[in-house]
Amino acid sequence: MSASKILKEIKEKDVQYVDVRFTDTRGRLQHVTFDVDLVDEDFLNEGTMFDGSSIAGWKAINESDMLLKPDLTTAYIDPFYQQTTMFLFCDVLNPDTNEPYNRDSRSMAKKALSYVQSSGVGDQVFFGPEAEFFIFDDVRWSTQPHDTGYSYDSTELPANTGAEYSEGNMGHRPGPKGGYFPVNPVDSGQDLRGEMLGVMRDLGLQPEKHHHEVAPAQHELGLKFSDLLTMADRLQLYKYVIHNVAHAYGKSATFMAKPMFADNGSGMHVHMSIWKDGKPQFAGDQYAGLSQECLWYIGGIIKHAKAINAFANSTTNSYKRLVPGYEAPVKLAYSARNRSASIRIPHVS
């Protein structure tokens, strides 16, 4: 897409606002919305300034000006705004040098791919994340000094077997670890997940499947794998769609690792592969059909696992998930087909 093509699409679709979005270091999507009258070729090609000091962990107040440069290949019409709004993902640049900001995750992804290519190991890296999540009907918390605590509820929770509802309690709900994966009415989220998948399809995210997960009120949707940068953008939209569709249904979605004691938590398994000249570099004749390059790749993950955990398991709650008995990995090991290994090699033809 060129700036002129985007401006043409803005006119054809009667777009009223343009939303520019970026990801902070914690993985949260941020945005600022501009009236369409301010959007021209300079805006799209050169970008716009914003306050980097207001983003947690970024710039100091005395160096707050930063540049958002739209990626013109990522123009979408937002499915949730009342006014017709186009949004674009942005790279974050230092305005004085026009160099990528070293805490911008999108720029980090580009650097990582360039490193793989320059090393000669491969020319493309594919990722396929599977992010699990919970959907609750009611979520409350308090951090007041005299009143600290939290509560959440879902009609699917086993605790509601004796609850009184105005329409009656039908009793159809999964028990502990019983959500994988009976049909409705035990699975109460079929239509909700279908709506999420439909929105993702309309956005071109190439969704594959959806299903109930192991714990009550826990779910998963799948996207087809893609290259690193495309998949990273799509995963941000995946979370965005799930949060907003759940909100439209009067519910709250969370990707928190372990909201529920004594039941499975939510992880994000990531399928990974490196390709070169159109051929998969991870396929071979070693253990479980892997190549020597793949075994070295696995060795690198194991060697750097503690550093990876700073991002892959970045909260105290993350480690409440990593306990025996709930399918989460507790051993730093690789294994064919074994879902309790931190690095799992799926069985394929």
C-alpha positions as CSV (number, residue, x, y, z in Angstrom):
1,M,0.0,0.0,0.0
2,S,1.2,3.5,-0.8
3,A,0.0,6.7,0.9
4,S,-2.0,7.7,-2.1
5,K,-3.8,4.3,-2.1
6,I,-4.7,4.6,1.5
7,L,-6.0,8.2,1.0
8,K,-8.1,6.8,-1.8
9,E,-9.5,4.1,0.4
10,I,-10.2,6.7,3.2
11,K,-12.3,8.6,0.7
12,E,-14.1,5.6,-0.8
13,K,-15.0,4.2,2.6
14,D,-15.9,7.6,4.1
15,V,-13.4,7.2,6.9
16,Q,-13.8,9.9,9.6
17,Y,-10.8,9.2,11.8
18,V,-7.4,7.5,11.5
19,D,-6.1,5.7,14.6
20,V,-2.3,5.1,14.9
21,R,-1.3,2.2,17.2
22,F,1.8,0.9,18.8
23,T,2.8,-1.6,21.5
24,D,4.5,-0.7,24.8
25,T,7.2,-2.8,26.5
26,R,4.5,-4.6,28.6
27,G,2.7,-5.8,25.4
28,R,-0.2,-3.4,25.7
29,L,-1.6,-1.8,22.6
30,Q,-1.7,2.0,22.7
31,H,-3.4,4.4,20.3
32,V,-4.1,8.0,19.4
33,T,-6.9,9.1,17.0
34,F,-6.7,11.9,14.3
35,D,-9.4,13.6,12.5
36,V,-9.3,12.6,8.8
37,D,-8.6,16.3,7.8
38,L,-5.2,16.0,9.4
39,V,-4.2,12.9,7.5
40,D,-2.3,13.5,4.2
41,E,0.7,12.0,2.4
42,D,3.1,13.6,4.8
43,F,1.3,12.2,7.8
44,L,1.3,8.7,6.4
45,N,4.9,8.8,5.1
46,E,6.6,10.9,7.8
47,G,4.6,10.0,10.8
48,T,3.4,12.1,13.8
49,M,5.0,13.0,17.2
50,F,3.8,11.8,20.6
51,D,4.7,11.9,24.2
52,G,7.1,9.0,24.9
53,S,7.5,9.9,28.6
54,S,3.9,8.9,29.4
55,I,4.6,5.3,28.4
56,A,5.8,3.2,31.3
57,G,9.5,2.5,31.1
58,W,10.2,4.6,28.1
59,K,11.5,8.2,27.8
60,A,12.3,10.8,30.5
61,I,10.3,14.0,30.6
62,N,13.2,16.0,29.1
63,E,13.4,13.7,26.0
64,S,9.7,12.9,25.7
65,D,9.1,13.7,21.9
66,M,9.0,10.5,19.9
67,L,7.8,9.7,16.4
68,L,5.1,7.2,15.3
69,K,5.6,6.1,11.7
70,P,2.7,4.2,10.2
71,D,3.3,0.9,8.5
72,L,1.2,1.4,5.3
73,T,0.8,-2.4,4.8
74,T,-1.3,-2.6,8.0
75,A,-4.4,-0.5,7.3
76,Y,-7.6,-1.9,8.8
77,I,-11.1,-0.5,9.4
78,D,-11.8,-0.9,13.1
79,P,-14.8,-3.2,13.7
80,F,-15.8,-1.8,17.1
81,Y,-15.8,2.0,16.7
82,Q,-19.1,3.8,16.1
83,Q,-17.5,6.2,13.6
84,T,-15.8,4.8,10.6
85,T,-12.1,4.6,11.7
86,M,-9.1,3.3,9.9
87,F,-6.2,2.2,12.1
88,L,-2.5,1.5,11.2
89,F,0.3,-0.2,13.3
90,C,3.3,2.1,13.8
91,D,7.0,1.8,14.4
92,V,8.4,4.0,17.1
93,L,11.4,6.1,16.1
94,N,13.7,8.6,17.8
95,P,12.9,11.9,16.0
96,D,16.4,13.3,16.1
97,T,18.0,10.3,14.4
98,N,15.0,8.7,12.7
99,E,16.4,5.4,14.1
100,P,14.1,2.7,15.6
101,Y,13.5,3.1,19.3
102,N,15.3,0.2,21.1
103,R,12.3,-0.4,23.4
104,D,9.7,-0.6,20.6
105,S,8.8,-4.3,20.3
106,R,7.9,-4.0,16.6
107,S,11.4,-2.6,15.9
108,M,12.9,-5.4,18.0
109,A,11.1,-8.0,15.8
110,K,12.5,-6.4,12.7
111,K,16.0,-6.5,14.1
112,A,15.6,-10.1,15.1
113,L,14.6,-11.1,11.6
114,S,17.5,-9.2,10.1
115,Y,19.9,-11.0,12.5
116,V,18.6,-14.4,11.3
117,Q,19.0,-13.4,7.7
118,S,22.5,-11.9,8.2
119,S,23.6,-15.1,10.0
120,G,22.7,-17.3,7.1
121,V,20.7,-19.6,9.2
122,G,17.5,-18.8,7.3
123,D,15.6,-16.2,5.4
124,Q,12.2,-16.4,7.0
125,V,10.9,-17.3,10.5
126,F,7.4,-18.4,11.1
127,F,5.4,-18.2,14.3
128,G,2.1,-19.7,15.4
129,P,1.0,-18.6,18.9
130,E,-1.9,-20.1,20.7
131,A,-3.0,-17.7,23.4
132,E,-5.5,-19.1,26.0
133,F,-7.8,-16.8,28.0
134,F,-10.7,-16.8,30.5
135,I,-14.0,-15.1,30.1
136,F,-15.8,-14.0,33.3
137,D,-19.2,-12.4,34.0
138,D,-18.1,-10.3,36.9
139,V,-14.7,-9.1,37.9
140,R,-13.9,-7.0,41.0
141,W,-10.8,-6.0,42.9
142,S,-9.7,-3.5,45.5
143,T,-6.3,-2.3,46.6
144,Q,-7.5,0.1,49.3
145,P,-5.3,-0.1,52.4
146,H,-8.3,-1.2,54.5
147,D,-9.9,-3.4,51.8
148,T,-7.6,-5.5,49.6
149,G,-8.8,-8.4,47.6
150,Y,-10.4,-9.7,44.4
151,S,-13.3,-11.7,43.2
152,Y,-14.6,-13.0,39.8
153,D,-17.5,-15.1,38.7
154,S,-18.8,-17.0,35.7
155,T,-21.9,-19.1,35.3
156,E,-19.5,-21.9,34.2
157,L,-17.7,-22.1,37.5
158,P,-18.3,-25.2,39.6
159,A,-18.9,-22.9,42.5
160,N,-22.2,-22.0,40.9
161,T,-23.8,-25.4,41.0
162,G,-26.0,-24.3,43.9
163,A,-26.5,-20.7,42.8
164,E,-30.0,-19.3,42.2
165,Y,-30.6,-17.6,38.9
166,S,-33.9,-15.8,38.0
167,E,-34.2,-18.0,34.9
168,G,-33.3,-21.1,36.9
169,N,-30.0,-23.0,37.2
170,M,-29.8,-25.5,34.4
171,G,-26.8,-27.3,35.9
172,H,-24.8,-27.5,32.6
173,R,-21.3,-26.6,33.4
174,P,-17.8,-28.2,33.3
175,G,-16.3,-29.5,36.5
176,P,-12.7,-28.8,37.5
177,K,-10.4,-29.6,34.5
178,G,-13.6,-30.7,32.7
179,G,-13.8,-28.0,29.9
180,Y,-11.8,-29.8,27.2
181,F,-14.0,-30.0,25.3
182,P,-17.7,-31.1,25.6
183,V,-20.3,-29.7,23.3
184,N,-23.0,-27.1,24.4
185,P,-24.8,-26.5,26.7
186,V,-21.8,-27.5,28.9
187,D,-19.7,-25.4,26.6
188,S,-21.6,-22.0,27.0
189,G,-19.1,-20.0,24.9
190,Q,-19.7,-21.5,21.4
191,D,-21.5,-18.5,19.9
192,L,-19.3,-15.9,21.7
193,R,-16.1,-17.6,20.3
194,G,-17.7,-17.9,16.9
195,E,-18.4,-14.1,16.9
196,M,-14.7,-13.5,17.8
197,L,-13.5,-15.8,15.0
198,G,-15.9,-14.0,12.5
199,V,-14.4,-10.6,13.4
200,M,-10.9,-11.9,13.0
201,R,-11.8,-13.4,9.6
202,D,-13.2,-10.0,8.5
203,L,-9.9,-8.4,9.5
204,G,-7.9,-10.9,7.5
205,L,-6.2,-12.6,10.4
206,Q,-6.7,-16.1,9.0
207,P,-8.3,-17.7,12.0
208,E,-8.3,-21.5,12.1
209,K,-10.4,-22.8,15.0
210,H,-11.9,-22.2,18.4
211,H,-12.7,-24.4,21.3
212,H,-13.3,-24.5,25.0
213,E,-10.2,-25.1,27.1
214,V,-9.5,-27.3,30.1
215,A,-10.7,-25.1,32.9
216,P,-14.3,-23.8,33.3
217,A,-14.6,-20.4,31.6
218,Q,-11.4,-20.9,29.7
219,H,-11.1,-20.7,25.9
220,E,-8.8,-20.7,23.0
221,L,-8.9,-19.5,19.4
222,G,-6.3,-20.4,16.8
223,L,-4.7,-18.3,14.0
224,K,-2.8,-19.7,11.0
225,F,1.0,-19.3,11.4
226,S,2.7,-16.4,9.6
227,D,6.0,-14.5,9.5
228,L,7.3,-12.9,12.7
229,L,6.2,-9.3,12.2
230,T,2.8,-10.2,10.6
231,M,2.0,-12.7,13.4
232,A,3.0,-10.2,16.2
233,D,0.6,-7.6,14.7
234,R,-2.1,-10.2,14.4
235,L,-1.7,-11.4,18.0
236,Q,-2.3,-7.8,19.2
237,L,-5.4,-7.8,17.1
238,Y,-6.4,-11.2,18.4
239,K,-6.3,-9.9,22.0
240,Y,-8.1,-6.7,20.9
241,V,-10.9,-8.6,19.3
242,I,-11.4,-11.0,22.2
243,H,-11.5,-8.2,24.8
244,N,-13.9,-6.1,22.8
245,V,-16.3,-8.9,21.7
246,A,-16.4,-10.2,25.3
247,H,-17.1,-6.6,26.4
248,A,-20.0,-6.3,23.9
249,Y,-21.5,-9.5,25.4
250,G,-21.3,-8.0,28.9
251,K,-18.4,-10.1,29.8
252,S,-14.7,-9.6,30.7
253,A,-11.8,-11.5,29.0
254,T,-8.4,-11.9,30.6
255,F,-5.1,-13.4,29.4
256,M,-3.9,-13.5,33.0
257,A,-1.8,-16.6,33.5
258,K,-3.4,-18.1,36.6
259,P,-6.6,-16.4,37.7
260,M,-8.1,-19.6,39.2
261,F,-6.6,-21.7,42.0
262,A,-6.6,-25.5,41.6
263,D,-7.4,-25.5,37.9
264,N,-5.4,-25.0,34.7
265,G,-4.0,-21.6,33.9
266,S,-3.6,-19.9,30.5
267,G,-0.4,-20.1,28.5
268,M,0.7,-19.1,25.1
269,H,2.2,-22.0,23.2
270,V,4.2,-20.8,20.2
271,H,5.0,-22.9,17.2
272,M,8.3,-21.9,15.6
273,S,10.2,-22.7,12.5
274,I,13.0,-21.3,10.4
275,W,13.0,-21.6,6.6
276,K,15.6,-21.0,3.9
277,D,15.0,-21.0,0.2
278,G,11.5,-22.2,0.7
279,K,12.6,-25.3,2.8
280,P,12.0,-25.9,6.5
281,Q,15.3,-26.0,8.4
282,F,13.9,-27.8,11.4
283,A,13.0,-31.0,9.5
284,G,15.6,-33.8,9.5
285,D,16.6,-37.3,10.6
286,Q,17.5,-36.6,14.3
287,Y,15.3,-37.1,17.4
288,A,11.5,-36.9,16.5
289,G,12.3,-36.0,12.9
290,L,14.2,-32.9,13.8
291,S,17.3,-31.5,12.1
292,Q,20.6,-30.8,13.9
293,E,19.9,-27.1,13.4
294,C,16.6,-27.5,15.3
295,L,18.3,-29.3,18.1
296,W,20.8,-26.4,18.4
297,Y,17.8,-24.0,18.3
298,I,16.3,-25.9,21.2
299,G,19.6,-25.8,23.0
300,G,19.7,-22.0,22.7
301,I,16.2,-21.7,24.2
302,I,17.2,-23.9,27.1
303,K,20.5,-22.0,27.7
304,H,18.7,-18.6,27.6
305,A,15.5,-19.8,29.3
306,K,15.9,-17.6,32.4
307,A,16.3,-14.5,30.3
308,I,13.4,-15.5,28.1
309,N,11.3,-15.9,31.3
310,A,11.6,-12.1,31.9
311,F,9.2,-11.7,29.0
312,A,7.5,-15.1,28.6
313,N,6.6,-15.3,32.3
314,S,6.8,-11.6,33.3
315,T,4.5,-11.5,36.4
316,T,4.4,-13.0,39.8
317,N,1.1,-14.6,38.7
318,S,2.9,-16.3,35.8
319,Y,4.8,-18.6,38.2
320,K,1.6,-19.6,40.0
321,R,0.8,-21.3,36.7
322,L,4.1,-23.2,36.5
323,V,3.3,-25.9,39.1
324,P,2.9,-29.7,38.6
325,G,-0.4,-31.2,37.7
326,Y,-1.9,-28.6,35.4
327,E,-0.3,-29.3,32.0
328,A,2.0,-26.2,32.4
329,P,5.7,-27.0,31.9
330,V,7.7,-27.5,35.1
331,K,10.8,-29.1,33.5
332,L,13.2,-27.3,31.3
333,A,13.2,-30.1,28.7
334,Y,12.2,-31.0,25.2
335,S,10.1,-34.0,24.3
336,A,8.1,-35.4,21.4
337,R,4.4,-35.3,22.0
338,N,4.7,-34.7,25.8
339,R,2.6,-31.6,26.7
340,S,4.3,-31.1,30.1
341,A,7.7,-30.4,28.5
342,S,8.6,-26.7,28.1
343,I,9.6,-27.5,24.5
344,R,7.2,-29.9,22.8
345,I,7.7,-31.4,19.4
346,P,4.2,-32.2,17.9
347,H,3.6,-35.3,16.0
348,V,3.1,-34.6,12.3
349,S,3.1,-36.6,9.1
